[in-house]
């Protein structure tokens, strides 16, 4: 099974750039060992089950909560039984239909 979650955690009421706060969450995701892709608008995390992924995201939230009084969180979740490595396979499936490699986040 695969659970893919697009997540964006943004503190409100802080300075214009929030990259130092985003870095806290991304560091936690990176150290978790889960597959992920950082994009300019959020992070996409993939894991084997709900609890595994949500526990990592909860740790990210807890890290922000220490000095952020208001946090906006956006999540989009894709669960699929029997799928593995969806971060890669979903992109490849689209590329096959287009007939070439497509531009990806750098």
C-alpha positions as CSV (number, residue, x, y, z in Angstrom):
1,X,0.0,0.0,0.0
2,X,1.0,3.6,-0.5
3,X,0.0,6.8,1.2
4,X,1.2,9.9,-0.6
5,X,0.6,13.2,1.2
6,X,1.2,16.7,-0.2
7,X,1.6,19.0,2.8
8,X,2.3,22.6,3.3
9,X,2.8,23.9,6.8
10,X,3.1,27.7,6.9
11,X,3.4,29.8,10.0
12,X,1.2,33.0,9.9
13,X,2.3,36.3,11.4
14,X,6.0,35.7,10.8
15,X,8.3,37.5,8.4
16,X,7.7,37.4,4.6
17,X,10.1,34.5,4.0
18,X,9.1,31.3,5.9
19,X,11.9,29.1,4.6
20,X,13.6,28.8,8.0
21,X,10.3,27.3,9.4
22,X,9.8,25.1,6.4
23,X,13.3,23.8,6.8
24,X,12.4,22.5,10.3
25,X,9.7,20.3,8.9
26,X,11.7,19.1,5.9
27,X,14.6,18.2,8.2
28,X,12.2,16.0,10.2
29,X,10.8,14.4,7.0
30,X,14.3,13.8,5.7
31,X,15.5,12.2,8.9
32,X,12.4,9.9,9.0
33,X,13.7,7.9,6.1
34,X,10.4,8.3,4.2
35,X,10.5,9.0,0.5
36,X,9.7,12.7,-0.3
37,X,10.0,15.4,-2.8
38,X,10.4,19.1,-1.8
39,X,8.6,21.5,-4.2
40,X,8.4,25.3,-4.1
41,X,4.8,25.1,-2.8
42,X,5.0,22.1,-0.4
43,X,6.5,18.7,0.3
44,X,5.2,15.4,-1.0
45,X,5.8,12.5,1.4
46,X,5.2,8.8,0.7
47,X,5.0,6.0,3.3
48,X,3.6,2.5,3.7
49,X,0.7,3.4,6.0
50,X,-1.3,6.2,7.5
51,X,0.1,6.2,11.0
52,X,3.7,6.1,9.7
53,X,3.3,9.2,7.6
54,X,1.0,11.1,10.0
55,X,3.5,10.6,12.9
56,X,6.2,12.3,10.9
57,X,4.0,15.2,9.9
58,X,2.8,15.5,13.5
59,X,6.5,15.9,14.6
60,X,6.9,18.6,12.0
61,X,3.8,20.4,13.4
62,X,5.1,20.1,16.9
63,X,8.5,21.6,15.9
64,X,6.7,24.6,14.4
65,X,4.3,25.0,17.3
66,X,7.1,25.9,19.7
67,X,7.4,29.4,18.4
68,X,4.5,29.8,15.9
69,X,1.2,30.8,17.4
70,X,-0.7,30.2,14.1
71,X,0.0,27.6,11.5
72,X,-1.8,27.1,8.2
73,X,-1.7,23.4,7.0
74,X,-2.8,22.2,3.6
75,X,-2.9,18.5,2.9
76,X,-3.9,16.4,0.0
77,X,-3.8,12.6,0.5
78,X,-3.7,9.8,-2.1
79,X,-4.1,6.3,-0.7
80,X,-3.7,3.3,-3.0
81,X,-3.8,-0.3,-2.0
82,X,-1.1,-2.4,-3.7
83,X,1.0,0.5,-5.0
84,X,4.6,1.0,-4.1
85,X,7.0,3.8,-5.1
86,X,4.1,6.1,-6.2
87,X,6.3,9.2,-6.2
88,X,8.1,7.8,-9.2
89,X,5.6,5.5,-10.8
90,X,2.9,8.2,-11.1
91,X,5.2,10.6,-12.9
92,X,6.5,7.8,-15.2
93,X,2.9,6.9,-16.1
94,X,2.2,10.5,-17.3
95,X,5.5,10.6,-19.2
96,X,4.6,7.4,-21.0
97,X,1.3,8.9,-22.1
98,X,3.0,12.1,-23.2
99,X,5.7,10.1,-25.0
100,X,8.7,11.9,-23.4
101,X,10.2,13.0,-20.2
102,X,8.6,16.0,-18.6
103,X,10.1,18.8,-16.6
104,X,10.2,18.1,-12.9
105,X,10.9,20.3,-9.8
106,X,14.6,20.9,-9.4
